[in-house]
Amino acid sequence: MKDLMTTAQSNRAMRRWGPPGIAMFAAAIALTALTSGAMAAKQPRQTAEAVAQREAGEPIMAIVSIKSQQVTFYDTEGWILRAPVSTGTTGRETPAGVFAVVEKDKDHHSTMYDDAWMPNMQRITWNGIALHGGPLPGYAASHGCVRMPFGFAESLFDKTNIGMRVIISPNDAAPVDFSHPSLFVPSKEAISAAPARADRLSAQAEEATSAADDAKKAATAAAKDAQSLPASLRKLEQQKARADAENAYADKLVANAKNDQAKAKADELKQKAATKAADAATQLDAAKAAAQPKRDAVAATKEAAKVATAKKAEAVKAATDAKLALEPVSVYISRSTQKLYVRRNTHKPAPDGGGEVFDTSIEVPVTIRNPDQPLGTHIFTAMAKNDTGLRWSVVTIDDGDSAKDALDRVTIPQEVWDRIGPTALPRSSIIISDEPLSAETNYRTEFVAVLSNHPQGGFITRKPTAPPVEMASDDGWGGNNFFFFGQRDPIPQPVNPRRRSGQYQYYQPAQPMQRSFW
């Protein structure tokens, strides 16, 4: 009945308008159809939320496809969760690249966008890019973050951990099985021995730290005991100098005496002056003799403290490496900088608040054959243990060589591989890229690298966090159990030689910015 009434009303309206009205009505219908078509073209086909029909393990990585507007989470056996997303709109594009979760906040409110609610936030850069729950209009519409369905983000929040790899790809990408002789081949014996080794070296580090503290206290006490020596010796030297001057004056009086009376008086003065000078010399010599052992003690305890501090640093470094060997290791190889970087999570809270501290103590040159030719960007991940050591996958998100050819071109320093390879664990990764590390990479992040040949509007419009001051306590773990080194080079690294004109540039301030929450 309702449809019939609507049809009758439309017919009456068309008769009332006449031919001109009919033409306008037809034009309006055509415009509506065009607008609907344009909106449909803007909106990619939405991926439905999906859950794998099996028991899911801990998520190892998330892959966001900007093209398909979807995110997929993977555990050791394959995908486990999938959902539609909304990435950055034009001019505020979500950067394609390699990231990791650096902070989680169940009830986050933005300080950049008028206290906007961003529930179940999982931060991947400190300048304000994150995964979080948000509205999904069906197309890219955020300011650079990756919005996920509210319920999906909530159910996901407790399943992920700090350090989980997040890959943002311009196109669809998925991990595929991969093997190569350059990948880590851990030693079962080394892995089995690692916990006991860490405990033993930690105990040795504690002993060395205690010995260094005792040596430092002894040196401080010796220095304090000898602190008054210079002043007391200087006072005695001044007394002796005055006595010597009086003695010399008396000699002159004796020599210049004109009669027996004057000579007798001068001789008496001379005797007193000579006695006083002799006493002053005796006191000075005695003080010097007594001071020497104290001076020797200062030198000896200072040297002992120096040796003990060196032993402590060596023991703490060994203990630190042993502790880190119990964690998955991440390696980044950059064609742009010709360097290899290693990062592992210490799980220590950052001293300036927010996130955890990542060890950054390994950074070495690396040799890349044909360095002028693109490698592409490939993320190799140790998914799980297998009979040969580790089962690997690879995700490629940027054009260049194949994953195999890219690895073939890299010559990795053997001493680095010997140091981190034997105890490599599942969730370890090796990233090969043409890109330098972003200025967003610091002691509170794993690796942050963005593809320079894709838009990064939502990334470059944010102020980067300030490069941290280089910090490392003499015990290796800091005064509050921290172990980290700040970014070594606050000057931005060279840009990718493939960058084409007219594309986005990294935002690089002339002066370091203060940390900016969003």
Secondary structure, DSSP 8 states (H G I E B T S, - for coil): -HHHHHHHHHHHHHHHHHHHHHHHHHHHHHHHHHHHHHHHHHS------EE-SS------EEEEETTTTEEEEEETTEEEEEEE-B-B-TTS----EEEE--EEEEEEE-TTTTT-EEEEEEES-TTS-EEEE----SS--BSSSEEE-HHHHHHHHTT--TT-EEEEESS----EEE--TTS----HHHHHHHHHHHHHHHHHHHHHHHHHHHHHHHHHHHHHHTTTHHHHHHHHHHHHHHHHHHHHHHHHHHHT--SHHHHHHHHHHHHHHHHHHHHHHHHHHHHHHHHHHHHHHHHHHHHHHHHHHHHHHHHHHHHHHHHHTTS--EEEEETTTTEEEEEEEEEEE-TTSSSEEEEEEEEEE-EESSTTS---EEEEEEEEEETTEEEEEEEEEE-SS-HHHHHHTEE--HHHHHHHSTT--TT-EEEEESS---TT-STT-S--EE-TTS--HHHHTS-----------TTSSTTTT------S--S-----TT--TTS------SS-------
